[in-house]
Amino acid sequence: MLVIMKGAGDLATGVAVRLHRAGIHLVMTEIPHPTAIRRTVSFCRAVWDGEATVEGIRAVRAENVAQALELAQRGEIAVLVDPNADCVRVIQPDAVVDAVLAKRNINTRISDAPVVIALGPGFTAGTDCHAVVETMRGHDLGRVITHGGAMPNTGKPGNIGGYTEERILRAPCDGVWHTTLQIGSHVEMGDVVATVSGQPVQALLTGVLRGLLPDGTPVNRGMKSGDVDPRDHPEYCETVSDKARAIGGGVLEALLMFSGGVQGGR
């Protein structure tokens, strides 16, 4: 089975890891300048570095559709800079997974492939896609929805260790993000993590930097630019999150449901 996945951020990567381990071939599409903050567990890093490895699985940047297909067919994950996912029309995959997580449908249609799956709010199963997978933390995380849509976006980050919005580092103004810290660094509440145009960005709690934009990244005021994990386990920065694994399980379930099961899938 060949799947095109739109997006290669941390949640999309968690899905890709589960699908790859199940023997599914993957081409992931990305924008030219990804803004994923959890870079250590995001295959979009291949856009900058040429390749990225997460949990022992390697993704490689493809320069064109032909190379992307070649990489996928030999069992590697291809990452293709293709903001509009135009490769869908050329490749005609067995399935498309919209993992952009834009909270709205940008350009996904139920006719894009024999199986079309979308993650999170902004899609209606049966209209935009064949199935929607719930992305909100809670009892239904990872649930496959075949009629209707996911829970609406609350605008608030999920609760981890009793913290929600306090976990997020945001740019205080327009400018360029400057930091000397790395993902995995420990920070204390009040520590200056970065600056933007001379304005400090302080940690609002104690923990480990699980996500952080690279030094020199242009940012806009209020832009999500980092993430402090209050559980303070640096090893979590190198592995797929519990949330991403749950969503990946839902995508795998939906693929099997709509492709005729293990025996029916190509």
QUIRA-V170956 format. One record per residue. N is the residue number from 0. BURIAL is I if it has 24 or more other ideal C-beta (glycine too) atoms within 12 Angstrom, else O. Layout:
n = (N:N)
burial = (BURIAL:BURIAL)
This chain:
n = (0:1:2:3:4:5:6:7:8:9:10:11:12:13:14:15:16:17:18:19:20:21:22:23:24:25:26:27:28:29:30:31:32:33:34:35:36:37:38:39:40:41:42:43:44:45:46:47:48:49:50:51:52:53:54:55:56:57:58:59:60:61:62:63:64:65:66:67:68:69:70:71:72:73:74:75:76:77:78:79:80:81:82:83:84:85:86:87:88:89:90:91:92:93:94:95:96:97:98:99:100:101:102:103:104:105:106:107:108:109:110:111:112:113:114:115:116:117:118:119:120:121:122:123:124:125:126:127:128:129:130:131:132:133:134:135:136:137:138:139:140:141:142:143:144:145:146:147:148:149:150:151:152:153:154:155:156:157:158:159:160:161:162:163:164:165:166:167:168:169:170:171:172:173:174:175:176:177:178:179:180:181:182:183:184:185:186:187:188:189:190:191:192:193:194:195:196:197:198:199:200:201:202:203:204:205:206:207:208:209:210:211:212:213:214:215:216:217:218:219:220:221:222:223:224:225:226:227:228:229:230:231:232:233:234:235:236:237:238:239:240:241:242:243:244:245:246:247:248:249:250:251:252:253:254:255:256:257:258:259:260:261:262:263:264:265)
burial = (I:I:I:I:I:I:I:I:I:I:I:I:I:I:I:I:I:I:I:I:O:I:O:I:I:I:I:I:I:I:I:O:O:I:I:I:I:I:I:I:I:I:I:I:I:I:I:I:O:O:O:I:I:I:I:O:I:I:I:I:I:I:O:O:I:O:O:I:I:O:I:I:O:O:O:I:I:I:I:I:I:I:O:O:I:O:I:I:O:O:I:O:I:I:I:I:I:I:I:I:I:O:O:O:I:O:I:I:O:I:O:I:I:I:I:I:I:I:I:I:I:I:I:I:I:O:O:I:I:I:I:I:I:I:I:I:I:O:O:O:I:I:I:I:I:I:O:O:I:I:O:O:O:O:O:O:I:I:O:I:O:O:I:O:O:I:I:I:I:I:I:I:O:O:O:O:I:I:I:O:I:O:I:I:I:I:I:O:O:O:I:O:I:I:I:I:O:O:O:O:I:O:I:I:I:O:I:I:I:I:I:I:I:I:O:O:I:O:I:O:O:O:I:I:I:I:I:I:I:I:I:I:O:O:O:I:I:O:I:I:I:O:I:I:I:I:I:I:I:I:I:I:I:I:I:I:I:I:I:O:O:O:O:O:I:O)
